[in-house]
Amino acid sequence: MSVQEGFNRYACDVGGCGKVNYDREGGTYAVRYVERKWIDANFQQRSATFCTDHAAKFDAIVRAHDADFAAFMKNGAMPSGVTTTSTTTK
Ligand SMILES: [Zn+2]
């Protein structure tokens, strides 16, 4: 049989990455792509597929965000480079 079906296309969503593989679900190449989900600033759930390199970078960004948020919750400290555009009046 010259046509083999059942392959999925896997691609990293990071612009300029260009990593693409065709594989069966759970195959050697398929497991090199992971989905990550997060909540954006508009409280909407977002998701993307990443290659292993960009998944590691995404995870590093989230860990840094978690540390910034933990500091904010502890004493209201804002991360450097982050500004607010409005204030709340009582
Ligand atoms: Zn990538």
PDB file of the backbone (N, CA, C, O) and the ligand in Angstrom, with CONECT records:
HET     ZN  A 101       1
ATOM      1  N   MET A   1       0.852  -1.193   0.000  1.00  0.00           N
ATOM      2  CA  MET A   1       0.000   0.000   0.000  1.00  0.00           C
ATOM      3  C   MET A   1       0.885   1.239   0.000  1.00  0.00           C
ATOM      4  O   MET A   1       1.732   1.420   0.875  1.00  0.00           O
ATOM      5  N   SER A   2       0.673   2.069  -0.982  1.00  0.00           N
ATOM      6  CA  SER A   2       1.543   3.240  -1.108  1.00  0.00           C
ATOM      7  C   SER A   2       1.056   4.448  -0.327  1.00  0.00           C
ATOM      8  O   SER A   2       1.796   5.418  -0.166  1.00  0.00           O
ATOM      9  N   VAL A   3      -0.177   4.403   0.160  1.00  0.00           N
ATOM     10  CA  VAL A   3      -0.687   5.508   0.973  1.00  0.00           C
ATOM     11  C   VAL A   3      -0.868   5.003   2.389  1.00  0.00           C
ATOM     12  O   VAL A   3      -1.585   4.033   2.632  1.00  0.00           O
ATOM     13  N   GLN A   4      -0.212   5.672   3.316  1.00  0.00           N
ATOM     14  CA  GLN A   4      -0.334   5.308   4.723  1.00  0.00           C
ATOM     15  C   GLN A   4      -1.055   6.433   5.436  1.00  0.00           C
ATOM     16  O   GLN A   4      -0.570   7.565   5.427  1.00  0.00           O
ATOM     17  N   GLU A   5      -2.177   6.168   6.043  1.00  0.00           N
ATOM     18  CA  GLU A   5      -2.964   7.197   6.709  1.00  0.00           C
ATOM     19  C   GLU A   5      -2.735   7.166   8.213  1.00  0.00           C
ATOM     20  O   GLU A   5      -2.096   6.255   8.740  1.00  0.00           O
ATOM     21  N   GLY A   6      -3.271   8.185   8.901  1.00  0.00           N
ATOM     22  CA  GLY A   6      -3.208   8.203  10.343  1.00  0.00           C
ATOM     23  C   GLY A   6      -2.090   9.050  10.917  1.00  0.00           C
ATOM     24  O   GLY A   6      -1.735   8.902  12.086  1.00  0.00           O
ATOM     25  N   PHE A   7      -1.534   9.935  10.108  1.00  0.00           N
ATOM     26  CA  PHE A   7      -0.473  10.804  10.584  1.00  0.00           C
ATOM     27  C   PHE A   7      -1.030  12.195  10.866  1.00  0.00           C
ATOM     28  O   PHE A   7      -1.891  12.682  10.134  1.00  0.00           O
ATOM     29  N   ASN A   8      -0.548  12.822  11.907  1.00  0.00           N
ATOM     30  CA  ASN A   8      -0.916  14.199  12.243  1.00  0.00           C
ATOM     31  C   ASN A   8       0.254  15.112  11.913  1.00  0.00           C
ATOM     32  O   ASN A   8       1.413  14.696  11.888  1.00  0.00           O
ATOM     33  N   ARG A   9      -0.085  16.368  11.661  1.00  0.00           N
ATOM     34  CA  ARG A   9       0.944  17.378  11.425  1.00  0.00           C
ATOM     35  C   ARG A   9       1.187  18.106  12.742  1.00  0.00           C
ATOM     36  O   ARG A   9       0.246  18.612  13.352  1.00  0.00           O
ATOM     37  N   TYR A  10       2.420  18.164  13.176  1.00  0.00           N
ATOM     38  CA  TYR A  10       2.804  18.847  14.402  1.00  0.00           C
ATOM     39  C   TYR A  10       3.703  20.016  14.036  1.00  0.00           C
ATOM     40  O   TYR A  10       4.683  19.855  13.308  1.00  0.00           O
ATOM     41  N   ALA A  11       3.356  21.210  14.554  1.00  0.00           N
ATOM     42  CA  ALA A  11       4.154  22.405  14.262  1.00  0.00           C
ATOM     43  C   ALA A  11       4.194  23.297  15.485  1.00  0.00           C
ATOM     44  O   ALA A  11       3.219  23.382  16.232  1.00  0.00           O
ATOM     45  N   CYS A  12       5.305  23.952  15.688  1.00  0.00           N
ATOM     46  CA  CYS A  12       5.460  24.901  16.787  1.00  0.00           C
ATOM     47  C   CYS A  12       4.769  26.202  16.389  1.00  0.00           C
ATOM     48  O   CYS A  12       4.915  26.657  15.254  1.00  0.00           O
ATOM     49  N   ASP A  13       4.009  26.809  17.321  1.00  0.00           N
ATOM     50  CA  ASP A  13       3.269  28.038  17.033  1.00  0.00           C
ATOM     51  C   ASP A  13       4.110  29.297  17.166  1.00  0.00           C
ATOM     52  O   ASP A  13       3.627  30.380  16.836  1.00  0.00           O
ATOM     53  N   VAL A  14       5.335  29.200  17.630  1.00  0.00           N
ATOM     54  CA  VAL A  14       6.167  30.396  17.779  1.00  0.00           C
ATOM     55  C   VAL A  14       6.597  30.869  16.389  1.00  0.00           C
ATOM     56  O   VAL A  14       7.153  30.106  15.599  1.00  0.00           O
ATOM     57  N   GLY A  15       6.328  32.131  16.115  1.00  0.00           N
ATOM     58  CA  GLY A  15       6.676  32.692  14.816  1.00  0.00           C
ATOM     59  C   GLY A  15       8.159  32.547  14.528  1.00  0.00           C
ATOM     60  O   GLY A  15       9.006  32.853  15.366  1.00  0.00           O
ATOM     61  N   GLY A  16       8.448  32.084  13.350  1.00  0.00           N
ATOM     62  CA  GLY A  16       9.834  31.948  12.936  1.00  0.00           C
ATOM     63  C   GLY A  16      10.496  30.647  13.339  1.00  0.00           C
ATOM     64  O   GLY A  16      11.623  30.378  12.924  1.00  0.00           O
ATOM     65  N   CYS A  17       9.814  29.822  14.149  1.00  0.00           N
ATOM     66  CA  CYS A  17      10.429  28.559  14.577  1.00  0.00           C
ATOM     67  C   CYS A  17      10.542  27.609  13.384  1.00  0.00           C
ATOM     68  O   CYS A  17      11.632  27.158  13.032  1.00  0.00           O
ATOM     69  N   GLY A  18       9.429  27.324  12.789  1.00  0.00           N
ATOM     70  CA  GLY A  18       9.433  26.504  11.583  1.00  0.00           C
ATOM     71  C   GLY A  18       9.550  25.009  11.787  1.00  0.00           C
ATOM     72  O   GLY A  18       9.624  24.267  10.807  1.00  0.00           O
ATOM     73  N   LYS A  19       9.570  24.531  13.040  1.00  0.00           N
ATOM     74  CA  LYS A  19       9.670  23.082  13.262  1.00  0.00           C
ATOM     75  C   LYS A  19       8.335  22.420  12.955  1.00  0.00           C
ATOM     76  O   LYS A  19       7.306  22.785  13.524  1.00  0.00           O
ATOM     77  N   VAL A  20       8.358  21.456  12.065  1.00  0.00           N
ATOM     78  CA  VAL A  20       7.166  20.717  11.642  1.00  0.00           C
ATOM     79  C   VAL A  20       7.539  19.252  11.499  1.00  0.00           C
ATOM     80  O   VAL A  20       8.590  18.919  10.951  1.00  0.00           O
ATOM     81  N   ASN A  21       6.664  18.370  11.998  1.00  0.00           N
ATOM     82  CA  ASN A  21       6.842  16.928  11.811  1.00  0.00           C
ATOM     83  C   ASN A  21       5.497  16.275  11.558  1.00  0.00           C
ATOM     84  O   ASN A  21       4.460  16.769  12.000  1.00  0.00           O
ATOM     85  N   TYR A  22       5.525  15.177  10.853  1.00  0.00           N
ATOM     86  CA  TYR A  22       4.336  14.353  10.665  1.00  0.00           C
ATOM     87  C   TYR A  22       4.582  13.051  11.398  1.00  0.00           C
ATOM     88  O   TYR A  22       5.621  12.414  11.222  1.00  0.00           O
ATOM     89  N   ASP A  23       3.616  12.656  12.225  1.00  0.00           N
ATOM     90  CA  ASP A  23       3.813  11.448  13.009  1.00  0.00           C
ATOM     91  C   ASP A  23       2.464  10.942  13.503  1.00  0.00           C
ATOM     92  O   ASP A  23       1.465  11.661  13.477  1.00  0.00           O
ATOM     93  N   ARG A  24       2.456   9.706  13.949  1.00  0.00           N
ATOM     94  CA  ARG A  24       1.271   9.167  14.612  1.00  0.00           C
ATOM     95  C   ARG A  24       1.245   9.704  16.037  1.00  0.00           C
ATOM     96  O   ARG A  24       2.290  10.015  16.608  1.00  0.00           O
ATOM     97  N   GLU A  25       0.034   9.815  16.616  1.00  0.00           N
ATOM     98  CA  GLU A  25      -0.095  10.306  17.984  1.00  0.00           C
ATOM     99  C   GLU A  25       0.768   9.460  18.913  1.00  0.00           C
ATOM    100  O   GLU A  25       0.694   8.232  18.874  1.00  0.00           O
ATOM    101  N   GLY A  26       1.574  10.092  19.739  1.00  0.00           N
ATOM    102  CA  GLY A  26       2.442   9.403  20.677  1.00  0.00           C
ATOM    103  C   GLY A  26       3.735   8.894  20.073  1.00  0.00           C
ATOM    104  O   GLY A  26       4.531   8.267  20.772  1.00  0.00           O
ATOM    105  N   GLY A  27       3.967   9.146  18.792  1.00  0.00           N
ATOM    106  CA  GLY A  27       5.180   8.685  18.126  1.00  0.00           C
ATOM    107  C   GLY A  27       6.417   9.480  18.541  1.00  0.00           C
ATOM    108  O   GLY A  27       6.321  10.474  19.260  1.00  0.00           O
ATOM    109  N   THR A  28       7.548   9.036  18.086  1.00  0.00           N
ATOM    110  CA  THR A  28       8.837   9.631  18.435  1.00  0.00           C
ATOM    111  C   THR A  28       8.880  11.127  18.166  1.00  0.00           C
ATOM    112  O   THR A  28       9.405  11.891  18.976  1.00  0.00           O
ATOM    113  N   TYR A  29       8.326  11.552  17.023  1.00  0.00           N
ATOM    114  CA  TYR A  29       8.345  12.981  16.687  1.00  0.00           C
ATOM    115  C   TYR A  29       7.180  13.718  17.333  1.00  0.00           C
ATOM    116  O   TYR A  29       7.308  14.884  17.705  1.00  0.00           O
ATOM    117  N   ALA A  30       6.050  13.045  17.467  1.00  0.00           N
ATOM    118  CA  ALA A  30       4.863  13.693  18.038  1.00  0.00           C
ATOM    119  C   ALA A  30       5.116  14.156  19.468  1.00  0.00           C
ATOM    120  O   ALA A  30       4.645  15.219  19.872  1.00  0.00           O
ATOM    121  N   VAL A  31       5.864  13.354  20.239  1.00  0.00           N
ATOM    122  CA  VAL A  31       6.078  13.701  21.645  1.00  0.00           C
ATOM    123  C   VAL A  31       7.016  14.900  21.800  1.00  0.00           C
ATOM    124  O   VAL A  31       7.222  15.391  22.910  1.00  0.00           O
ATOM    125  N   ARG A  32       7.574  15.360  20.703  1.00  0.00           N
ATOM    126  CA  ARG A  32       8.431  16.555  20.754  1.00  0.00           C
ATOM    127  C   ARG A  32       7.620  17.845  20.726  1.00  0.00           C
ATOM    128  O   ARG A  32       8.188  18.936  20.759  1.00  0.00           O
ATOM    129  N   TYR A  33       6.289  17.725  20.666  1.00  0.00           N
ATOM    130  CA  TYR A  33       5.417  18.908  20.653  1.00  0.00           C
ATOM    131  C   TYR A  33       4.474  18.824  21.829  1.00  0.00           C
ATOM    132  O   TYR A  33       3.869  17.784  22.089  1.00  0.00           O
ATOM    133  N   VAL A  34       4.356  19.939  22.540  1.00  0.00           N
ATOM    134  CA  VAL A  34       3.496  19.975  23.723  1.00  0.00           C
ATOM    135  C   VAL A  34       2.562  21.171  23.645  1.00  0.00           C
ATOM    136  O   VAL A  34       2.884  22.196  23.044  1.00  0.00           O
ATOM    137  N   GLU A  35       1.405  21.018  24.263  1.00  0.00           N
ATOM    138  CA  GLU A  35       0.461  22.122  24.347  1.00  0.00           C
ATOM    139  C   GLU A  35       0.577  22.766  25.717  1.00  0.00           C
ATOM    140  O   GLU A  35       0.697  22.083  26.734  1.00  0.00           O
ATOM    141  N   ARG A  36       0.541  24.087  25.728  1.00  0.00           N
ATOM    142  CA  ARG A  36       0.507  24.829  26.984  1.00  0.00           C
ATOM    143  C   ARG A  36      -0.722  25.717  26.966  1.00  0.00           C
ATOM    144  O   ARG A  36      -1.107  26.240  25.921  1.00  0.00           O
ATOM    145  N   LYS A  37      -1.340  25.885  28.143  1.00  0.00           N
ATOM    146  CA  LYS A  37      -2.510  26.753  28.284  1.00  0.00           C
ATOM    147  C   LYS A  37      -2.195  27.810  29.319  1.00  0.00           C
ATOM    148  O   LYS A  37      -1.420  27.575  30.247  1.00  0.00           O
ATOM    149  N   TRP A  38      -2.803  28.982  29.155  1.00  0.00           N
ATOM    150  CA  TRP A  38      -2.628  30.053  30.129  1.00  0.00           C
ATOM    151  C   TRP A  38      -3.819  30.995  30.037  1.00  0.00           C
ATOM    152  O   TRP A  38      -4.595  30.952  29.082  1.00  0.00           O
ATOM    153  N   ILE A  39      -3.946  31.845  31.049  1.00  0.00           N
ATOM    154  CA  ILE A  39      -4.994  32.857  31.073  1.00  0.00           C
ATOM    155  C   ILE A  39      -4.344  34.197  30.748  1.00  0.00           C
ATOM    156  O   ILE A  39      -3.383  34.597  31.404  1.00  0.00           O
ATOM    157  N   ASP A  40      -4.863  34.887  29.741  1.00  0.00           N
ATOM    158  CA  ASP A  40      -4.249  36.163  29.344  1.00  0.00           C
ATOM    159  C   ASP A  40      -4.798  37.317  30.180  1.00  0.00           C
ATOM    160  O   ASP A  40      -5.625  37.111  31.068  1.00  0.00           O
ATOM    161  N   ALA A  41      -4.332  38.532  29.890  1.00  0.00           N
ATOM    162  CA  ALA A  41      -4.715  39.709  30.669  1.00  0.00           C
ATOM    163  C   ALA A  41      -6.194  40.034  30.560  1.00  0.00           C
ATOM    164  O   ALA A  41      -6.715  40.785  31.384  1.00  0.00           O
ATOM    165  N   ASN A  42      -6.883  39.493  29.570  1.00  0.00           N
ATOM    166  CA  ASN A  42      -8.331  39.682  29.431  1.00  0.00           C
ATOM    167  C   ASN A  42      -9.105  38.509  30.017  1.00  0.00           C
ATOM    168  O   ASN A  42     -10.303  38.362  29.772  1.00  0.00           O
ATOM    169  N   PHE A  43      -8.410  37.666  30.800  1.00  0.00           N
ATOM    170  CA  PHE A  43      -8.998  36.515  31.498  1.00  0.00           C
ATOM    171  C   PHE A  43      -9.553  35.468  30.536  1.00  0.00           C
ATOM    172  O   PHE A  43     -10.500  34.748  30.852  1.00  0.00           O
ATOM    173  N   GLN A  44      -8.944  35.403  29.363  1.00  0.00           N
ATOM    174  CA  GLN A  44      -9.336  34.404  28.374  1.00  0.00           C
ATOM    175  C   GLN A  44      -8.296  33.292  28.367  1.00  0.00           C
ATOM    176  O   GLN A  44      -7.093  33.546  28.425  1.00  0.00           O
ATOM    177  N   GLN A  45      -8.785  32.045  28.294  1.00  0.00           N
ATOM    178  CA  GLN A  45      -7.834  30.935  28.208  1.00  0.00           C
ATOM    179  C   GLN A  45      -7.248  30.883  26.809  1.00  0.00           C
ATOM    180  O   GLN A  45      -7.972  30.923  25.815  1.00  0.00           O
ATOM    181  N   ARG A  46      -5.947  30.794  26.747  1.00  0.00           N
ATOM    182  CA  ARG A  46      -5.246  30.692  25.472  1.00  0.00           C
ATOM    183  C   ARG A  46      -4.462  29.393  25.487  1.00  0.00           C
ATOM    184  O   ARG A  46      -4.190  28.843  26.554  1.00  0.00           O
ATOM    185  N   SER A  47      -4.103  28.906  24.328  1.00  0.00           N
ATOM    186  CA  SER A  47      -3.273  27.711  24.240  1.00  0.00           C
ATOM    187  C   SER A  47      -2.424  27.795  22.992  1.00  0.00           C
ATOM    188  O   SER A  47      -2.765  28.485  22.031  1.00  0.00           O
ATOM    189  N   ALA A  48      -1.330  27.091  23.020  1.00  0.00           N
ATOM    190  CA  ALA A  48      -0.428  27.037  21.875  1.00  0.00           C
ATOM    191  C   ALA A  48       0.335  25.727  21.921  1.00  0.00           C
ATOM    192  O   ALA A  48       0.479  25.110  22.977  1.00  0.00           O
ATOM    193  N   THR A  49       0.821  25.315  20.764  1.00  0.00           N
ATOM    194  CA  THR A  49       1.670  24.137  20.657  1.00  0.00           C
ATOM    195  C   THR A  49       3.108  24.591  20.500  1.00  0.00           C
ATOM    196  O   THR A  49       3.412  25.473  19.697  1.00  0.00           O
ATOM    197  N   PHE A  50       3.988  23.981  21.274  1.00  0.00           N
ATOM    198  CA  PHE A  50       5.395  24.371  21.253  1.00  0.00           C
ATOM    199  C   PHE A  50       6.284  23.170  20.972  1.00  0.00           C
ATOM    200  O   PHE A  50       5.978  22.047  21.372  1.00  0.00           O
ATOM    201  N   CYS A  51       7.383  23.420  20.281  1.00  0.00           N
ATOM    202  CA  CYS A  51       8.452  22.419  20.188  1.00  0.00           C
ATOM    203  C   CYS A  51       9.124  22.365  21.562  1.00  0.00           C
ATOM    204  O   CYS A  51       8.858  23.220  22.406  1.00  0.00           O
ATOM    205  N   THR A  52       9.969  21.398  21.794  1.00  0.00           N
ATOM    206  CA  THR A  52      10.571  21.253  23.124  1.00  0.00           C
ATOM    207  C   THR A  52      11.416  22.478  23.500  1.00  0.00           C
ATOM    208  O   THR A  52      11.437  22.878  24.664  1.00  0.00           O
ATOM    209  N   ASP A  53      12.108  23.070  22.528  1.00  0.00           N
ATOM    210  CA  ASP A  53      12.927  24.253  22.814  1.00  0.00           C
ATOM    211  C   ASP A  53      12.053  25.421  23.277  1.00  0.00           C
ATOM    212  O   ASP A  53      12.345  26.068  24.283  1.00  0.00           O
ATOM    213  N   HIS A  54      10.986  25.678  22.533  1.00  0.00           N
ATOM    214  CA  HIS A  54      10.132  26.810  22.899  1.00  0.00           C
ATOM    215  C   HIS A  54       9.251  26.500  24.109  1.00  0.00           C
ATOM    216  O   HIS A  54       8.854  27.422  24.821  1.00  0.00           O
ATOM    217  N   ALA A  55       8.938  25.241  24.358  1.00  0.00           N
ATOM    218  CA  ALA A  55       8.212  24.885  25.581  1.00  0.00           C
ATOM    219  C   ALA A  55       9.075  25.217  26.800  1.00  0.00           C
ATOM    220  O   ALA A  55       8.562  25.723  27.799  1.00  0.00           O
ATOM    221  N   ALA A  56      10.368  24.940  26.728  1.00  0.00           N
ATOM    222  CA  ALA A  56      11.267  25.254  27.838  1.00  0.00           C
ATOM    223  C   ALA A  56      11.329  26.766  28.069  1.00  0.00           C
ATOM    224  O   ALA A  56      11.354  27.222  29.212  1.00  0.00           O
ATOM    225  N   LYS A  57      11.353  27.542  26.981  1.00  0.00           N
ATOM    226  CA  LYS A  57      11.380  29.003  27.124  1.00  0.00           C
ATOM    227  C   LYS A  57      10.045  29.518  27.669  1.00  0.00           C
ATOM    228  O   LYS A  57      10.023  30.401  28.526  1.00  0.00           O
ATOM    229  N   PHE A  58       8.935  28.967  27.173  1.00  0.00           N
ATOM    230  CA  PHE A  58       7.619  29.353  27.689  1.00  0.00           C
ATOM    231  C   PHE A  58       7.556  29.055  29.186  1.00  0.00           C
ATOM    232  O   PHE A  58       7.105  29.894  29.967  1.00  0.00           O
ATOM    233  N   ASP A  59       8.004  27.872  29.589  1.00  0.00           N
ATOM    234  CA  ASP A  59       7.975  27.495  31.005  1.00  0.00           C
ATOM    235  C   ASP A  59       8.815  28.455  31.851  1.00  0.00           C
ATOM    236  O   ASP A  59       8.438  28.782  32.976  1.00  0.00           O
ATOM    237  N   ALA A  60       9.950  28.906  31.314  1.00  0.00           N
ATOM    238  CA  ALA A  60      10.805  29.857  32.042  1.00  0.00           C
ATOM    239  C   ALA A  60      10.081  31.192  32.226  1.00  0.00           C
ATOM    240  O   ALA A  60      10.163  31.808  33.289  1.00  0.00           O
ATOM    241  N   ILE A  61       9.373  31.633  31.184  1.00  0.00           N
ATOM    242  CA  ILE A  61       8.588  32.872  31.281  1.00  0.00           C
ATOM    243  C   ILE A  61       7.521  32.730  32.354  1.00  0.00           C
ATOM    244  O   ILE A  61       7.330  33.645  33.155  1.00  0.00           O
ATOM    245  N   VAL A  62       6.825  31.605  32.386  1.00  0.00           N
ATOM    246  CA  VAL A  62       5.755  31.394  33.364  1.00  0.00           C
ATOM    247  C   VAL A  62       6.332  31.332  34.777  1.00  0.00           C
ATOM    248  O   VAL A  62       5.749  31.883  35.711  1.00  0.00           O
ATOM    249  N   ARG A  63       7.483  30.660  34.937  1.00  0.00           N
ATOM    250  CA  ARG A  63       8.105  30.618  36.276  1.00  0.00           C
ATOM    251  C   ARG A  63       8.464  32.028  36.747  1.00  0.00           C
ATOM    252  O   ARG A  63       8.256  32.356  37.915  1.00  0.00           O
ATOM    253  N   ALA A  64       9.000  32.865  35.857  1.00  0.00           N
ATOM    254  CA  ALA A  64       9.337  34.245  36.221  1.00  0.00           C
ATOM    255  C   ALA A  64       8.066  35.016  36.579  1.00  0.00           C
ATOM    256  O   ALA A  64       8.056  35.793  37.533  1.00  0.00           O
ATOM    257  N   HIS A  65       7.010  34.802  35.823  1.00  0.00           N
ATOM    258  CA  HIS A  65       5.724  35.438  36.105  1.00  0.00           C
ATOM    259  C   HIS A  65       5.203  34.993  37.473  1.00  0.00           C
ATOM    260  O   HIS A  65       4.719  35.813  38.253  1.00  0.00           O
ATOM    261  N   ASP A  66       5.302  33.702  37.758  1.00  0.00           N
ATOM    262  CA  ASP A  66       4.852  33.182  39.049  1.00  0.00           C
ATOM    263  C   ASP A  66       5.614  33.846  40.198  1.00  0.00           C
ATOM    264  O   ASP A  66       5.022  34.191  41.221  1.00  0.00           O
ATOM    265  N   ALA A  67       6.928  34.026  40.026  1.00  0.00           N
ATOM    266  CA  ALA A  67       7.739  34.658  41.068  1.00  0.00           C
ATOM    267  C   ALA A  67       7.328  36.120  41.238  1.00  0.00           C
ATOM    268  O   ALA A  67       7.214  36.606  42.364  1.00  0.00           O
ATOM    269  N   ASP A  68       7.103  36.828  40.118  1.00  0.00           N
ATOM    270  CA  ASP A  68       6.648  38.221  40.188  1.00  0.00           C
ATOM    271  C   ASP A  68       5.297  38.302  40.894  1.00  0.00           C
ATOM    272  O   ASP A  68       5.081  39.181  41.729  1.00  0.00           O
ATOM    273  N   PHE A  69       4.400  37.398  40.564  1.00  0.00           N
ATOM    274  CA  PHE A  69       3.064  37.425  41.161  1.00  0.00           C
ATOM    275  C   PHE A  69       3.126  37.089  42.643  1.00  0.00           C
ATOM    276  O   PHE A  69       2.399  37.678  43.443  1.00  0.00           O
ATOM    277  N   ALA A  70       3.989  36.144  43.017  1.00  0.00           N
ATOM    278  CA  ALA A  70       4.138  35.794  44.438  1.00  0.00           C
ATOM    279  C   ALA A  70       4.642  36.995  45.221  1.00  0.00           C
ATOM    280  O   ALA A  70       4.185  37.241  46.337  1.00  0.00           O
ATOM    281  N   ALA A  71       5.587  37.751  44.646  1.00  0.00           N
ATOM    282  CA  ALA A  71       6.099  38.952  45.312  1.00  0.00           C
ATOM    283  C   ALA A  71       5.001  40.000  45.433  1.00  0.00           C
ATOM    284  O   ALA A  71       4.878  40.659  46.465  1.00  0.00           O
ATOM    285  N   PHE A  72       4.212  40.153  44.390  1.00  0.00           N
ATOM    286  CA  PHE A  72       3.098  41.107  44.415  1.00  0.00           C
ATOM    287  C   PHE A  72       2.104  40.740  45.511  1.00  0.00           C
ATOM    288  O   PHE A  72       1.651  41.609  46.255  1.00  0.00           O
ATOM    289  N   MET A  73       1.763  39.460  45.613  1.00  0.00           N
ATOM    290  CA  MET A  73       0.798  39.031  46.626  1.00  0.00           C
ATOM    291  C   MET A  73       1.355  39.167  48.032  1.00  0.00           C
ATOM    292  O   MET A  73       0.594  39.362  48.980  1.00  0.00           O
ATOM    293  N   LYS A  74       2.660  39.068  48.181  1.00  0.00           N
ATOM    294  CA  LYS A  74       3.281  39.154  49.513  1.00  0.00           C
ATOM    295  C   LYS A  74       3.222  40.579  50.058  1.00  0.00           C
ATOM    296  O   LYS A  74       2.845  40.791  51.210  1.00  0.00           O
ATOM    297  N   ASN A  75       3.601  41.573  49.212  1.00  0.00           N
ATOM    298  CA  ASN A  75       3.671  42.938  49.728  1.00  0.00           C
ATOM    299  C   ASN A  75       3.330  44.017  48.699  1.00  0.00           C
ATOM    300  O   ASN A  75       3.632  45.191  48.914  1.00  0.00           O
ATOM    301  N   GLY A  76       2.712  43.635  47.595  1.00  0.00           N
ATOM    302  CA  GLY A  76       2.306  44.625  46.593  1.00  0.00           C
ATOM    303  C   GLY A  76       3.416  45.073  45.676  1.00  0.00           C
ATOM    304  O   GLY A  76       3.231  46.004  44.893  1.00  0.00           O
ATOM    305  N   ALA A  77       4.577  44.427  45.755  1.00  0.00           N
ATOM    306  CA  ALA A  77       5.725  44.830  44.923  1.00  0.00           C
ATOM    307  C   ALA A  77       5.413  44.592  43.443  1.00  0.00           C
ATOM    308  O   ALA A  77       4.875  43.554  43.057  1.00  0.00           O
ATOM    309  N   MET A  78       5.768  45.587  42.635  1.00  0.00           N
ATOM    310  CA  MET A  78       5.585  45.469  41.185  1.00  0.00           C
ATOM    311  C   MET A  78       6.909  45.058  40.554  1.00  0.00           C
ATOM    312  O   MET A  78       7.964  45.533  40.974  1.00  0.00           O
ATOM    313  N   PRO A  79       6.870  44.179  39.546  1.00  0.00           N
ATOM    314  CA  PRO A  79       8.098  43.803  38.842  1.00  0.00           C
ATOM    315  C   PRO A  79       8.692  45.024  38.154  1.00  0.00           C
ATOM    316  O   PRO A  79       7.958  45.923  37.744  1.00  0.00           O
ATOM    317  N   SER A  80      10.005  45.062  38.025  1.00  0.00           N
ATOM    318  CA  SER A  80      10.641  46.178  37.335  1.00  0.00           C
ATOM    319  C   SER A  80      10.171  46.201  35.883  1.00  0.00           C
ATOM    320  O   SER A  80      10.020  45.160  35.244  1.00  0.00           O
ATOM    321  N   GLY A  81       9.947  47.393  35.388  1.00  0.00           N
ATOM    322  CA  GLY A  81       9.517  47.542  34.003  1.00  0.00           C
ATOM    323  C   GLY A  81       8.018  47.439  33.800  1.00  0.00           C
ATOM    324  O   GLY A  81       7.532  47.606  32.681  1.00  0.00           O
ATOM    325  N   VAL A  82       7.276  47.163  34.872  1.00  0.00           N
ATOM    326  CA  VAL A  82       5.819  47.066  34.747  1.00  0.00           C
ATOM    327  C   VAL A  82       5.201  48.308  35.373  1.00  0.00           C
ATOM    328  O   VAL A  82       5.513  48.669  36.508  1.00  0.00           O
ATOM    329  N   THR A  83       4.326  48.953  34.621  1.00  0.00           N
ATOM    330  CA  THR A  83       3.647  50.132  35.138  1.00  0.00           C
ATOM    331  C   THR A  83       2.147  49.918  35.027  1.00  0.00           C
ATOM    332  O   THR A  83       1.673  49.115  34.224  1.00  0.00           O
ATOM    333  N   THR A  84       1.413  50.653  35.848  1.00  0.00           N
ATOM    334  CA  THR A  84      -0.042  50.605  35.764  1.00  0.00           C
ATOM    335  C   THR A  84      -0.533  51.870  35.091  1.00  0.00           C
ATOM    336  O   THR A  84       0.116  52.913  35.178  1.00  0.00           O
ATOM    337  N   THR A  85      -1.666  51.791  34.425  1.00  0.00           N
ATOM    338  CA  THR A  85      -2.192  52.958  33.722  1.00  0.00           C
ATOM    339  C   THR A  85      -3.403  53.555  34.408  1.00  0.00           C
ATOM    340  O   THR A  85      -3.936  54.571  33.960  1.00  0.00           O
ATOM    341  N   SER A  86      -3.837  52.939  35.481  1.00  0.00           N
ATOM    342  CA  SER A  86      -4.981  53.508  36.209  1.00  0.00           C
ATOM    343  C   SER A  86      -4.814  53.231  37.688  1.00  0.00           C
ATOM    344  O   SER A  86      -4.084  52.324  38.088  1.00  0.00           O
ATOM    345  N   THR A  87      -5.502  54.026  38.493  1.00  0.00           N
ATOM    346  CA  THR A  87      -5.494  53.814  39.931  1.00  0.00           C
ATOM    347  C   THR A  87      -6.935  53.685  40.387  1.00  0.00           C
ATOM    348  O   THR A  87      -7.863  54.175  39.744  1.00  0.00           O
ATOM    349  N   THR A  88      -7.091  53.021  41.499  1.00  0.00           N
ATOM    350  CA  THR A  88      -8.426  52.852  42.066  1.00  0.00           C
ATOM    351  C   THR A  88      -8.626  53.860  43.174  1.00  0.00           C
ATOM    352  O   THR A  88      -7.773  53.997  44.052  1.00  0.00           O
ATOM    353  N   THR A  89      -9.730  54.560  43.146  1.00  0.00           N
ATOM    354  CA  THR A  89     -10.030  55.498  44.219  1.00  0.00           C
ATOM    355  C   THR A  89     -11.019  54.863  45.173  1.00  0.00           C
ATOM    356  O   THR A  89     -11.861  54.053  44.784  1.00  0.00           O
ATOM    357  N   LYS A  90     -10.898  55.248  46.424  1.00  0.00           N
ATOM    358  CA  LYS A  90     -11.793  54.686  47.435  1.00  0.00           C
ATOM    359  C   LYS A  90     -12.943  55.605  47.686  1.00  0.00           C
ATOM    360  O   LYS A  90     -13.807  55.302  48.510  1.00  0.00           O
TER     361      LYS A  90
HETATM  362 ZN    ZN A 101       9.556  26.156  18.373  1.00  0.00          ZN2+
END
